[in-house]
Amino acid sequence: MTVAASTTQSRYDCVVIGGGHNGLVCAGLLARGGRSVLVLEAGAQVGGAALTREFAPGFRVSAGAHLLHLMPADLSRELQLEAHGLEWAARGMPSTAVVVGGGGLGLGLEEAQQGLSVADAQAYAVYTARMRRFAAALAPMLSRLPPRLGTTAWADRLSMLRIGWEIRKLGRRDMRELLRIIGMNVYDLLEENFDSAALKGALGFDAVLGANLGPRSPGTVLTLLYRLAGQSAAGAAGLSQPKGGMGALCDALAKSASAAGATIRTGAPVATIVVEGDRACGVVLESGESIGAHSVISSADPKVTFLRLLGARYLDTGFVRRVNHIRSHGLAAKLHLALNRAPAFSGVDGSALSGRLLIAPSLQHIEHAYNHSKYGEFSGAPIMEITVPTANDPTLAPAGQHVLSAIVQYAPYALKEGWQSGRQRFMDTALKQLEKFTPGLRGCIVGAELLTPADIEQEFRISGGHWHHGDLAFDQFLMVRPVPGAAQYRTPMDGLFLCGAGCHPGGGVMGVAGRNAAQQVLKSS
C-alpha cells in the first residue's frame, strides 16, 4: 500500500489510531459520512493482528487470526469488499475433531450423526437447532449501542427493552432455557446433553478459544453464545479463508476506506493524544509530528489508549483504577509451521485439511490443560485449532509445500519461568502433542515460528497479548465493556472515542466495534 506523504501541523476531522480491521472499518464509514479522515498505523502494513506475512522463506501465513467467520454480511456488502479485491480461497469450511487413536468427527449436522450413537446424534440435532435460535436472538445486540446502567435516559431504556424483546420473541420455553444456561459453565451444559467425549470436547473448545477460561469456568456458555451469535450475523458463508490470507481482507478494507476519501499512513506510531481545553484535539507521532483533529478514535486496547497515549493525569482516579484492573492477559499462542509436504492426520481424510481441525479430546482434557495456566505454567498437553491454509490457497507456500497454522492453548502471558527459557520447551510440547495425531510431522518441518502472548503484545502492540483486548466475561461484557464510563465508544475525555476489540461486542475479526464507533462519532459532530 502507498504511504501518504508526511505533513506537519495538518488537521483532519477524524484521526484513527491503528490500522487494524476495526480501525479501517471505522475510517471507511467516517469517510463515507463526509468526514476528512486520517488513519495512523504504527506497523509497516495495515491489518494489526489480521495481516499476512512471511515467517519462513517463501512461506506466508495469517499472523494472528487465521479465519473469518464473525464479520456481518451486511457490513461486508456496505464496504464493497469484493469490489475492492477481496477473493475467497474457501467458504463454508468444515470443522473436524481429531480423535485419539485415529479418526475424526465432523461437526456438520450430517457428519456428526454418522460418527455418533443414535442417542447422541438425536441430541446433537436438538442442541444445534436450539443454540442457533439463541444465537439468532442475541446477534442483534452485537451491532447495537449497549445501554448505559444507572440512567433514566429513554435511549438507554429503549435499548434495554430491545434486548428483552429479542429474548422474549424466543417464546416461553426457549426464553426460560436461555436464561437458565447463559450463566452456566459449558462443562455442565454439555454433560447434560451428550455422552461422546470427543463431541463434548470439540463443542466445549469453542467456548474457551482465546479465553482465560476452562470449561468448568462460570460464564463459558456466554462465550460460546457470543461466538455463535457472531456467526449468525455473518450469514450462511460460515468459516471462510480469504485468498492471500487475512491480510487480503484488511487490504480490501484499506482500499474501501481510501476510495471513500480516507488517508492511510503506515509506519506512523502515535506517541501521545493531545488535549487542549479538556478535549482531545489531535495526536503527536513518535517522530514529533503534530496532527490536529476534531475527534480522535483509538482502535488500540483500553490500557494503551488511556494509560499510555492519553495519560492518567487527564482521568478520574476511579476510572484509572478500573482500566488498570481490566483482565487482559492472553493464554493463546500461535504456532506456524512450514512443511515440505501436506500433514497427514491419522484416520482423517485428506479433504479435512481444507477446513479446521480441533485437538480437544474431551472436556476433562481441556480442563486439565487449563489448570496449568492457573499456576503460571503452560499446558503439558495443549489443545489446538489447526488450519492448513495452503490446502485452499497454494500461493502461500512454494509449489508442493504447505503451511500449518495453529492456535495453541494454554500459554500464559506471565509464564512463571519466563518465555526466554520456556519458549523452546513449549514449542517441543506443542509439536509432541501434534505428532500424536500427525505421525512423522517433525520430519517434514522446514521452518517454524511460535508467537507467545508476550510476542503478540510486542508485535501487535496489544496489552497482555489478548486478542479480545480483555477477557469476555459478565463483568467485562455488553454495557460494562471495557469499563463503566467508556461503554458506548465514548470516553470521559471529550473528543476521544474507542473503536477496538476492547469495546462492545469484543474481539475476533468482526468489525462491528469499528462500525458502532463510527456511528457515535458521526452523531457527535
VOVO-703233 format. One line per field, with one value per residue (C-alpha): x, z negated, y negated; residue number from 0. Coordinates in Angstrom, 3 decimals, m for minus. Layout:
<rs>
u	X,...
w	Z,...
v	Y,...
fiti	NUM,...
</rs>
This chain:
<rs>
u	0.000,1.201,2.076,0.854,3.493,4.086,2.507,3.354,0.613,m2.071,m5.649,m8.457,m11.986,m11.017,m7.751,m7.985,m5.196,m4.417,m4.956,m6.344,m9.669,m11.753,m9.803,m10.166,m13.897,m14.353,m12.291,m14.147,m17.549,m16.461,m15.141,m18.410,m20.114,m18.282,m15.506,m11.851,m10.104,m6.500,m5.554,m2.227,m0.775,2.427,3.386,4.757,1.424,m2.215,m4.056,m2.924,m3.066,m5.085,m2.223,m0.429,3.345,6.270,7.533,9.969,11.490,8.641,6.020,3.303,0.686,m2.082,m0.042,m2.797,m6.371,m6.424,m10.142,m13.045,m16.396,m17.718,m17.915,m21.596,m22.586,m24.260,m21.047,m19.025,m21.584,m21.724,m17.958,m17.988,m15.021,m15.219,m15.263,m12.051,m10.211,m11.318,m11.428,m12.147,m9.938,m12.666,m16.099,m18.218,m15.156,m15.868,m14.683,m13.299,m12.457,m9.391,m9.998,m7.411,m6.294,m7.075,m10.075,m12.119,m15.587,m17.134,m19.055,m21.566,m25.007,m24.918,m21.281,m21.712,m24.712,m22.588,m19.944,m22.170,m24.514,m28.195,m28.875,m26.030,m26.958,m30.523,m29.355,m26.866,m29.572,m31.778,m28.869,m27.632,m31.076,m31.644,m28.274,m28.796,m32.115,m30.434,m27.605,m30.038,m31.845,m28.604,m26.994,m28.775,m27.239,m23.759,m24.499,m26.341,m25.113,m25.074,m27.288,m25.794,m26.507,m27.949,m29.602,m33.183,m32.465,m35.065,m32.437,m30.943,m34.350,m35.283,m32.042,m32.764,m36.301,m34.956,m32.685,m35.599,m37.836,m35.363,m35.189,m38.954,m39.523,m37.948,m41.121,m41.621,m39.863,m36.728,m36.569,m36.544,m33.883,m31.654,m31.916,m31.132,m27.991,m26.431,m24.616,m23.608,m20.285,m20.124,m18.931,m22.258,m24.286,m22.583,m22.627,m26.400,m26.758,m24.164,m22.211,m19.455,m16.236,m14.947,m18.131,m18.192,m14.533,m14.994,m18.088,m16.502,m13.382,m15.233,m16.356,m12.766,m10.958,m8.911,m10.350,m8.838,m11.273,m11.632,m14.842,m15.766,m15.387,m18.663,m19.781,m18.369,m21.845,m21.878,m18.595,m19.911,m23.119,m21.063,m19.203,m22.402,m24.167,m21.318,m21.535,m25.304,m24.807,m22.119,m24.654,m24.535,m20.916,m19.602,m15.871,m14.054,m10.462,m9.617,m7.328,m3.950,m4.681,m6.366,m4.128,m6.114,m9.248,m7.544,m6.095,m9.645,m10.814,m7.990,m8.865,m12.518,m11.607,m9.231,m11.874,m14.230,m11.600,m9.675,m5.903,m3.866,m0.309,1.780,4.985,3.411,3.282,1.397,3.233,0.525,m3.014,m3.076,m5.502,m6.478,m9.314,m10.338,m10.812,m8.785,m7.754,m5.127,m2.040,1.735,3.652,6.829,8.601,7.470,4.917,1.701,m1.645,m4.792,m8.276,m11.783,m12.124,m9.571,m10.694,m8.440,m8.511,m5.695,m6.643,m8.065,m4.902,m2.715,m5.276,m5.973,m2.799,m0.087,m1.400,m3.716,m2.246,m3.821,m3.499,m6.497,m8.754,m10.627,m8.767,m11.593,m11.716,m7.957,m8.243,m10.952,m8.833,m5.812,m7.897,m9.170,m8.222,m6.247,m3.567,m3.741,m3.437,m3.373,m0.176,0.133,2.249,3.271,4.970,6.492,6.194,7.707,4.528,0.922,0.408,m1.394,m3.735,m4.239,m7.529,m8.662,m9.454,m7.150,m10.129,m10.418,m7.274,m9.406,m11.259,m10.227,m9.136,m9.537,m7.405,m9.602,m10.165,m12.562,m13.826,m11.633,m8.604,m9.379,m9.862,m6.566,m4.826,m6.311,m5.288,m1.610,m2.211,m3.601,m0.087,1.808,2.639,1.918,m0.226,1.510,m0.924,m2.267,m5.500,m5.377,m7.324,m5.428,m5.697,m3.648,m4.277,m2.275,m4.849,m7.144,m4.587,m1.319,0.099,1.041,3.940,6.364,4.898,4.049,4.793,2.420,1.759,0.219,m1.223,m2.418,m3.837,m2.372,m3.757,m2.900,0.180,0.019,1.302,3.090,4.834,6.364,9.726,9.691,9.344,13.055,13.658,10.137,9.728,11.608,10.074,6.581,7.397,8.559,5.420,3.153,4.949,4.805,1.059,0.668,2.681,0.224,m2.254,0.146,2.919,6.169,5.347,8.740,10.473,8.753,9.235,11.465,10.640,8.743,7.546,5.926,4.152,3.512,1.151,4.259,5.270,1.749,1.921,5.245,4.471,0.892,1.014,m1.785,m1.568,m1.130,m1.233,m5.014,m6.746,m10.029,m8.135,m9.731,m11.499,m15.065,m16.892,m20.071,m18.205,m16.429,m19.302,m22.013,m22.741,m19.666,m17.141,m14.384,m15.313,m18.233,m17.762,m16.460,m19.010,m20.583,m17.416,m17.244,m14.790,m14.578,m12.399,m14.444,m13.378,m11.820,m13.551,m12.727,m13.267,m11.157,m11.756,m11.801,m15.203,m18.548,m19.002,m15.390,m12.633,m12.422,m12.304,m15.799,m15.565,m18.706,m16.889,m15.465,m18.881,m20.615,m17.897,m18.162,m21.885,m21.235,m18.595,m20.930,m23.711,m21.418,m20.280
w	0.000,0.806,m2.274,m2.193,m2.454,m5.874,m6.563,m9.560,m11.571,m9.299,m10.521,m9.920,m11.155,m12.495,m13.295,m13.743,m15.773,m14.444,m11.043,m12.187,m10.824,m13.321,m12.671,m8.915,m9.149,m11.321,m8.972,m5.889,m7.374,m8.695,m5.251,m3.701,m6.188,m4.731,m7.291,m6.461,m7.991,m8.656,m9.757,m11.577,m11.661,m13.574,m11.562,m8.064,m6.749,m7.745,m9.405,m13.027,m14.113,m10.964,m8.486,m6.168,m6.378,m5.584,m8.514,m6.625,m3.153,m0.661,m3.323,m4.252,m6.976,m8.620,m11.601,m14.200,m13.259,m10.502,m9.644,m9.029,m10.460,m12.516,m10.191,m9.486,m5.888,m5.633,m6.723,m4.046,m1.439,m2.697,m2.357,1.033,0.067,3.037,5.384,3.672,4.371,1.685,3.082,1.288,1.139,m0.723,m2.219,m4.452,m5.720,m7.698,m11.243,m12.286,m15.773,m15.623,m17.761,m19.999,m18.396,m14.894,m13.008,m13.041,m13.976,m11.547,m13.259,m10.499,m11.367,m8.943,m9.590,m13.368,m13.121,m11.179,m13.921,m16.993,m18.816,m17.938,m21.235,m20.769,m17.124,m18.102,m20.999,m18.733,m16.234,m19.005,m20.696,m17.450,m16.480,m19.946,m20.148,m16.678,m17.822,m20.870,m18.737,m16.288,m19.178,m20.621,m17.320,m17.032,m20.356,m18.836,m16.340,m18.702,m21.099,m24.530,m27.108,m29.997,m33.540,m36.227,m33.856,m33.173,m29.587,m27.174,m24.687,m27.306,m28.446,m24.845,m24.330,m27.382,m26.142,m22.769,m24.447,m26.459,m23.395,m21.329,m24.117,m24.654,m20.968,m21.560,m23.273,m26.857,m26.731,m24.887,m26.876,m30.139,m28.812,m27.626,m30.983,m32.723,m30.786,m29.952,m33.289,m33.350,m32.594,m29.294,m31.002,m32.793,m29.716,m27.501,m30.180,m30.327,m26.616,m25.352,m26.102,m23.458,m24.973,m21.536,m20.732,m24.125,m23.814,m20.356,m21.305,m24.544,m22.689,m21.029,m24.436,m25.661,m22.422,m23.086,m26.589,m30.062,m30.961,m31.245,m30.508,m34.205,m34.490,m35.084,m32.054,m29.359,m27.908,m27.430,m25.491,m23.354,m22.591,m21.753,m19.101,m17.756,m17.676,m15.623,m13.222,m12.952,m11.966,m9.453,m7.475,m5.654,m4.423,m7.695,m8.287,m5.421,m4.251,m2.160,0.796,m0.255,m3.959,m6.411,m5.236,m1.987,m3.961,m5.596,m2.263,m0.886,m3.934,m3.362,0.328,m0.580,m3.095,m0.630,2.095,m0.316,m0.863,m3.934,m4.066,m5.444,m6.715,m7.788,m9.819,m11.844,m15.527,m17.805,m20.914,m22.665,m22.330,m22.548,m24.971,m24.975,m26.957,m28.367,m24.879,m22.716,m19.706,m17.890,m18.254,m18.252,m16.445,m17.771,m15.031,m16.713,m14.046,m15.344,m13.703,m14.743,m14.703,m15.881,m17.020,m17.893,m17.600,m19.028,m17.979,m20.448,m23.569,m26.501,m28.612,m25.822,m24.920,m28.386,m30.328,m27.711,m24.858,m26.857,m30.342,m33.733,m34.698,m32.480,m34.044,m37.280,m39.778,m39.962,m36.187,m36.004,m38.641,m36.623,m33.463,m35.316,m36.513,m33.087,m32.846,m29.620,m29.925,m26.916,m27.151,m23.449,m21.435,m17.659,m16.035,m12.357,m10.596,m7.110,m5.786,m2.764,m2.379,m3.498,m7.095,m7.456,m10.434,m11.435,m10.172,m8.844,m5.166,m3.414,m2.441,m6.098,m5.621,m3.726,m6.961,m10.570,m12.794,m16.553,m19.114,m22.201,m23.085,m25.973,m28.403,m31.088,m28.817,m28.234,m31.949,m32.804,m30.117,m31.638,m35.179,m34.360,m33.458,m36.914,m38.275,m35.531,m33.621,m30.033,m29.291,m29.204,m26.527,m24.865,m22.903,m19.368,m16.488,m13.322,m9.733,m6.677,m4.607,m1.645,m1.148,0.180,1.284,2.684,3.261,m0.431,m0.051,2.617,5.028,3.350,m0.144,m2.912,m5.901,m9.149,m11.414,m14.928,m17.916,m20.949,m24.489,m27.219,m27.197,m29.974,m29.233,m32.595,m32.365,m35.745,m34.305,m31.696,m27.943,m27.285,m28.779,m28.290,m24.584,m23.245,m25.841,m24.875,m21.178,m21.857,m23.911,m21.142,m18.481,m20.656,m21.014,m17.266,m16.480,m18.479,m15.697,m12.760,m12.970,m11.349,m11.386,m12.699,m9.747,m7.249,m9.101,m7.209,m9.284,m12.453,m14.397,m17.826,m18.962,m22.693,m24.243,m25.128,m21.439,m20.386,m22.776,m21.303,m17.619,m17.545,m20.457,m22.386,m26.181,m27.586,m24.122,m24.429,m21.043,m22.674,m24.414,m27.618,m28.779,m27.651,m30.931,m32.555,m34.289,m31.047,m28.609,m26.912,m28.923,m31.152,m28.362,m28.625,m31.877,m33.105,m31.826,m28.428,m27.376,m24.419,m22.404,m24.002,m26.815,m29.784,m27.572,m25.092,m21.518,m22.279,m21.168,m21.225,m18.285,m19.067,m20.351,m23.926,m23.167,m22.820,m21.364,m21.679,m19.625,m16.640,m13.096,m13.246,m12.501,m14.492,m17.092,m14.276,m12.716,m16.011,m16.962,m13.589,m14.150,m17.514,m16.088,m13.274,m15.774,m17.958,m15.275
v	0.000,m3.503,m5.528,m9.108,m11.794,m13.294,m16.677,m18.839,m20.550,m19.075,m18.867,m16.395,m15.937,m12.496,m10.744,m6.979,m5.383,m1.909,m0.341,2.988,4.198,2.181,m1.000,m0.563,0.138,m2.936,m5.113,m3.939,m4.666,m8.069,m8.985,m7.840,m10.129,m13.108,m13.464,m14.003,m11.005,m10.029,m6.500,m6.155,m2.646,m2.003,1.080,1.315,2.610,2.364,5.213,5.306,8.951,9.788,9.468,11.852,12.026,14.299,16.371,18.603,18.098,18.480,19.325,16.817,17.035,15.066,13.949,13.687,14.510,17.128,17.494,15.146,16.135,13.223,10.187,9.370,9.983,6.558,4.816,6.591,5.561,1.968,1.610,3.383,5.534,7.887,4.901,3.777,7.008,9.465,13.007,16.251,19.309,21.210,20.574,22.765,24.609,27.806,28.475,31.848,33.041,35.276,38.341,40.020,43.286,42.065,40.814,37.663,36.473,33.976,31.200,30.577,31.894,34.843,35.725,35.710,38.012,40.504,40.717,40.823,43.148,42.829,41.040,38.547,37.943,37.080,34.915,33.122,32.194,30.794,28.988,27.421,26.140,24.680,22.946,21.472,19.998,18.495,17.112,15.528,13.837,12.474,11.456,8.059,6.996,7.129,4.366,2.051,m0.577,1.080,m0.642,m2.569,m1.460,m3.724,m6.173,m7.218,m8.297,m6.975,m5.824,m3.503,m2.314,m1.555,0.357,2.500,3.124,4.227,6.767,8.084,8.197,10.213,12.777,12.712,13.497,16.910,17.997,19.026,22.393,21.220,17.990,19.918,22.267,19.409,17.652,20.944,21.752,18.379,18.120,21.787,23.355,25.208,28.390,28.847,27.888,30.457,33.148,32.659,33.336,35.825,38.991,38.782,37.410,36.335,34.405,32.677,31.743,30.255,28.260,27.088,25.939,23.056,21.799,21.353,20.464,17.337,17.036,17.088,19.836,23.582,25.494,25.559,21.767,19.903,17.914,20.201,20.713,16.923,17.003,19.864,17.959,14.863,16.830,18.397,15.007,13.558,16.476,15.961,12.311,13.313,15.340,18.622,18.460,19.895,20.256,18.568,18.137,15.066,15.704,14.374,14.800,12.459,9.638,9.639,8.773,5.798,4.699,4.650,2.684,0.190,m0.178,m0.681,m3.397,m5.076,m5.027,m6.811,m9.517,m8.368,m8.823,m5.913,m6.197,m3.226,m3.407,m6.219,m5.247,m7.636,m8.849,m10.880,m12.134,m15.931,m17.568,m21.235,m22.752,m19.358,m17.928,m15.570,m17.621,m15.581,m13.428,m13.682,m10.957,m9.385,m11.330,m14.570,m15.464,m17.056,m16.335,m18.155,m16.624,m17.378,m13.740,m11.065,m7.441,m4.749,m1.105,m0.387,1.537,m0.467,m0.255,m1.610,m4.285,m5.633,m4.967,m5.443,m7.576,m9.843,m9.645,m9.046,m12.716,m13.541,m10.909,m10.341,m8.148,m5.626,m5.320,m4.767,m2.050,m0.275,m0.420,0.929,3.875,4.939,8.612,8.733,11.406,13.724,17.504,18.387,18.847,19.075,21.786,21.594,24.495,24.550,28.125,29.861,31.936,31.918,33.102,36.447,36.836,40.472,41.833,38.447,37.979,35.545,33.401,32.343,30.236,27.718,26.923,26.559,29.407,29.440,31.224,31.238,34.899,34.326,31.726,33.251,32.885,29.199,28.579,30.264,28.201,25.048,25.989,25.459,21.822,21.050,21.550,19.722,22.893,23.858,26.904,30.257,31.489,28.338,28.030,26.607,25.152,26.082,24.910,25.808,22.665,23.957,26.711,23.956,21.365,22.864,19.356,19.153,21.615,22.866,25.422,28.714,27.407,26.348,24.106,25.318,22.623,23.458,21.605,23.369,23.186,22.675,20.460,17.845,14.354,14.254,17.632,18.417,19.478,16.700,17.149,16.766,20.198,21.572,20.893,23.918,26.236,25.097,25.483,29.050,29.723,28.437,30.493,33.590,33.118,32.618,35.746,37.864,37.100,36.456,39.079,38.025,34.320,33.212,34.829,32.528,29.220,26.770,23.687,22.817,19.803,19.602,16.439,16.448,13.875,11.855,11.901,10.935,7.989,6.887,7.431,6.176,3.692,5.436,5.224,8.733,10.287,10.854,10.701,9.590,6.716,8.051,11.188,11.759,12.272,10.988,8.160,7.159,7.560,5.505,2.312,2.694,3.253,2.170,0.387,m1.718,m5.239,m4.134,m1.552,m3.351,m4.042,m7.491,m8.149,m10.556,m12.768,m14.809,m14.182,m10.773,m7.582,m3.873,m1.504,1.572,5.079,3.783,2.241,3.962,6.550,7.779,9.339,11.608,10.257,8.796,5.057,4.287,2.186,0.067,m0.420,m1.209,m3.700,m5.467,m5.917,m7.561,m9.897,m10.941,m11.651,m13.748,m16.193
fiti	0,1,2,3,4,5,6,7,8,9,10,11,12,13,14,15,16,17,18,19,20,21,22,23,24,25,26,27,28,29,30,31,32,33,34,35,36,37,38,39,40,41,42,43,44,45,46,47,48,49,50,51,52,53,54,55,56,57,58,59,60,61,62,63,64,65,66,67,68,69,70,71,72,73,74,75,76,77,78,79,80,81,82,83,84,85,86,87,88,89,90,91,92,93,94,95,96,97,98,99,100,101,102,103,104,105,106,107,108,109,110,111,112,113,114,115,116,117,118,119,120,121,122,123,124,125,126,127,128,129,130,131,132,133,134,135,136,137,138,139,140,141,142,143,144,145,146,147,148,149,150,151,152,153,154,155,156,157,158,159,160,161,162,163,164,165,166,167,168,169,170,171,172,173,174,175,176,177,178,179,180,181,182,183,184,185,186,187,188,189,190,191,192,193,194,195,196,197,198,199,200,201,202,203,204,205,206,207,208,209,210,211,212,213,214,215,216,217,218,219,220,221,222,223,224,225,226,227,228,229,230,231,232,233,234,235,236,237,238,239,240,241,242,243,244,245,246,247,248,249,250,251,252,253,254,255,256,257,258,259,260,261,262,263,264,265,266,267,268,269,270,271,272,273,274,275,276,277,278,279,280,281,282,283,284,285,286,287,288,289,290,291,292,293,294,295,296,297,298,299,300,301,302,303,304,305,306,307,308,309,310,311,312,313,314,315,316,317,318,319,320,321,322,323,324,325,326,327,328,329,330,331,332,333,334,335,336,337,338,339,340,341,342,343,344,345,346,347,348,349,350,351,352,353,354,355,356,357,358,359,360,361,362,363,364,365,366,367,368,369,370,371,372,373,374,375,376,377,378,379,380,381,382,383,384,385,386,387,388,389,390,391,392,393,394,395,396,397,398,399,400,401,402,403,404,405,406,407,408,409,410,411,412,413,414,415,416,417,418,419,420,421,422,423,424,425,426,427,428,429,430,431,432,433,434,435,436,437,438,439,440,441,442,443,444,445,446,447,448,449,450,451,452,453,454,455,456,457,458,459,460,461,462,463,464,465,466,467,468,469,470,471,472,473,474,475,476,477,478,479,480,481,482,483,484,485,486,487,488,489,490,491,492,493,494,495,496,497,498,499,500,501,502,503,504,505,506,507,508,509,510,511,512,513,514,515,516,517,518,519,520,521,522,523,524
</rs>
